[in-house]
Amino acid sequence: MNSSNHDGQKSRRRGITSLTLGWLAERLRRAEKIKEQLQKGTYKVDSSKVAQSIANKD
């Protein structure tokens, strides 16, 4: 079965490399944002996310 977009054209499936690069680029953007916030002294830790992460580790 072929995927198609709104115009009836075949959509191009994204390969694992482009998905990995997209994920990596997003991680780098997030890391840079956090670094900037740390330098400015405006970074706030989301304690509920920290607690949730700790609780999910067995």
Backbone bond lengths (Angstrom), bond angles and torsions (degrees), N, CA, C in turn:
res aa  C-N    CA-C-N  psi(-1)  N-CA   C-N-CA  omega(-1)  CA-C   N-CA-C  phi
1 M - - - 1.450 - - 1.522 108.59 -
2 N 1.310 118.17 129.83 1.461 122.42 -179.77 1.510 110.76 -93.47
3 S 1.315 115.49 141.42 1.465 119.90 174.88 1.510 108.32 -80.54
4 S 1.323 116.69 149.38 1.459 119.39 176.07 1.514 109.35 -140.44
5 N 1.338 114.91 155.71 1.459 118.91 179.20 1.515 109.95 -95.96
6 H 1.298 118.00 -167.66 1.470 122.74 -175.48 1.526 112.89 -63.21
7 D 1.332 118.12 -27.96 1.457 121.57 -175.66 1.526 112.73 -91.14
8 G 1.325 117.57 5.68 1.449 120.45 -179.31 1.516 113.16 82.29
9 Q 1.328 117.95 3.58 1.457 121.19 178.18 1.516 109.17 -85.57
10 K 1.318 116.01 151.54 1.454 119.83 177.11 1.525 109.04 -67.30
11 S 1.322 116.58 132.40 1.455 119.53 176.11 1.519 108.28 -88.65
12 R 1.283 115.14 147.00 1.454 120.93 -178.35 1.524 109.14 -85.76
13 R 1.297 116.41 126.92 1.463 120.66 177.76 1.515 108.70 -73.94
14 R 1.306 115.13 137.37 1.453 119.79 179.04 1.518 109.34 -82.88
15 G 1.313 115.38 131.75 1.454 120.46 178.93 1.516 111.21 -76.39
16 I 1.305 115.27 166.00 1.456 120.69 -178.69 1.524 110.92 -62.18
17 T 1.323 117.51 -32.87 1.468 120.11 -179.85 1.519 110.89 -65.38
18 S 1.321 118.05 -44.67 1.466 119.55 -179.19 1.528 110.40 -69.40
19 L 1.327 117.66 -33.62 1.467 120.04 176.76 1.531 110.47 -66.75
20 T 1.320 116.01 -42.18 1.465 120.71 179.20 1.516 110.51 -65.20
21 L 1.318 117.21 -42.83 1.462 120.40 179.01 1.523 111.28 -65.44
22 G 1.309 117.51 -37.62 1.466 121.02 176.66 1.514 111.19 -63.79
23 W 1.324 116.43 -42.93 1.459 121.78 178.04 1.521 110.44 -63.41
24 L 1.326 116.04 -44.45 1.456 120.91 -179.52 1.525 111.28 -64.64
25 A 1.324 117.12 -42.07 1.467 121.19 179.16 1.528 110.35 -61.94
26 E 1.320 116.86 -41.08 1.469 120.52 178.86 1.525 110.69 -65.17
27 R 1.325 117.77 -41.82 1.470 121.28 177.64 1.529 110.80 -61.10
28 L 1.329 116.74 -41.72 1.465 120.29 179.22 1.522 111.33 -65.16
29 R 1.338 116.98 -41.16 1.473 120.51 177.79 1.525 110.55 -61.54
30 R 1.335 116.15 -43.70 1.466 120.09 179.65 1.525 111.15 -64.58
31 A 1.335 116.71 -41.12 1.466 120.84 179.64 1.526 110.84 -64.00
32 E 1.323 117.20 -42.13 1.467 120.65 178.73 1.533 110.97 -64.07
33 K 1.318 116.41 -40.15 1.462 120.49 178.69 1.527 110.59 -62.24
34 I 1.327 116.43 -43.26 1.467 120.55 179.14 1.523 110.53 -65.31
35 K 1.342 117.11 -41.81 1.470 120.59 178.28 1.528 110.80 -59.20
36 E 1.330 116.58 -44.09 1.468 120.67 178.61 1.528 111.16 -61.72
37 Q 1.331 115.98 -43.40 1.462 120.37 179.66 1.528 110.74 -65.14
38 L 1.326 117.46 -38.39 1.464 120.64 177.77 1.521 110.87 -63.16
39 Q 1.332 116.61 -43.19 1.465 120.79 179.62 1.524 111.43 -63.75
40 K 1.310 116.59 -37.01 1.468 121.18 -179.51 1.519 112.31 -81.00
41 G 1.330 116.72 -14.40 1.456 120.95 -177.14 1.513 113.10 78.64
42 T 1.325 117.25 21.63 1.463 121.29 -177.56 1.522 113.44 -107.41
43 Y 1.334 118.07 2.53 1.467 120.80 -178.25 1.518 110.35 -71.98
44 K 1.314 115.93 132.98 1.466 122.48 177.78 1.527 108.16 -121.92
45 V 1.315 115.85 128.65 1.463 121.27 177.25 1.522 108.61 -78.23
46 D 1.332 116.35 133.46 1.464 121.45 175.47 1.523 106.95 -86.74
47 S 1.328 116.27 94.61 1.463 120.79 -174.03 1.522 112.76 -62.92
48 S 1.317 118.66 -29.35 1.465 119.61 178.46 1.527 110.62 -68.75
49 K 1.337 118.25 -36.48 1.466 120.66 176.48 1.523 110.69 -68.35
50 V 1.319 117.25 -39.18 1.466 120.96 177.49 1.526 109.69 -61.84
51 A 1.318 116.67 -48.10 1.455 121.24 -179.15 1.535 110.97 -62.59
52 Q 1.315 116.32 -41.11 1.463 120.79 179.60 1.531 110.27 -64.18
53 S 1.323 116.99 -40.51 1.448 121.29 178.72 1.517 111.26 -64.35
54 I 1.320 116.60 -42.40 1.459 120.89 178.80 1.523 110.65 -65.60
55 A 1.318 117.33 -41.35 1.465 121.93 -178.04 1.526 111.70 -66.88
56 N 1.338 118.13 -29.72 1.460 121.74 -178.36 1.521 112.91 -81.02
57 K 1.328 118.17 -10.19 1.467 121.40 178.39 1.519 108.56 -87.22
58 D 1.296 116.30 126.04 1.478 120.66 -179.75 1.494 110.86 -107.19
